[in-house]
Amino acid sequence: MQEHRPFLPHGFQFRPSDEELVEHYLKKKISGIPIPLAEYFITDCNLYDKKPSEIWDSHGGPFLNADEDLYFFTQLKKKSSKGSRIDRKVGSSGGAWQGEDAGKDIVSGQSKIKIGSKKRFRYEKKGCEDHGAWIMHEYTLHLPKNQATNYVLCRLRKNQPTGQDKKFSTITDRKLFYHLNNKMGKGTKKKKKAVESRNPRENF
């Protein structure tokens, strides 16, 4: 993505906090307030139109560092005009974004008042290389019901193993390692540790 930002200094990275994403970007987007340079970091994109890998490739993802993410403004689509449930299916690919948590409140550091919420999703489509390989954090602005909007801000990132799991190129390799590790009698506590996810980004 660096090639699209020739005026930015080398080493510059866009790393906003949850509060900043809601208060300084999503709120202004919904209110129609201009955000200087925002188009270089947060673009409008229908994240439910294509597979995440296609969106990633077409928006400069391959040019990012391993620990960088992409940010988008997108509009949610309801399953029915009268209902409140959101359609999480992705285009005609058969995939969908599956919720992984109940969401958490985002509170203003100054007023301590709730300003929005954040939910985590994982892309699912069995038999597809994108299955489980992408994480999306969805940011929603807290508004009165009569002012509700379909606009949200999303952070898209790769869900890649790190540390110990990087040593194993296939699921078979990992299963073999865990099997041998358990057989050597490492103890219940260590057995459990061996099968836990070693991706620190899983928790964020």
Salt bridges, closest charged atoms under 4 A:
GLU3 OE2 - HIS4 NE2 3.60
ASP18 OD2 - LYS104 NZ 3.98
ASP18 OD2 - LYS118 NZ 3.30
GLU23 OE2 - LYS27 NZ 3.43
ASP44 OD2 - LYS29 NZ 3.04
ASP67 OD2 - ARG15 NH2 2.81
ASP69 OD2 - ARG157 NH2 2.87
ASP69 OD1 - ARG201 NH2 2.84
GLU100 OE1 - ARG120 NE 2.46
GLU100 OE2 - ARG122 NE 2.47
ASP105 OD1 - LYS114 NZ 3.24
GLU124 OE2 - ARG122 NE 3.92
GLU124 OE1 - HIS131 ND1 3.08
GLU138 OE1 - ARG88 NH1 2.63
GLU202 OE1 - ARG120 NH2 3.15
GLU202 OE1 - ARG122 NH2 3.34
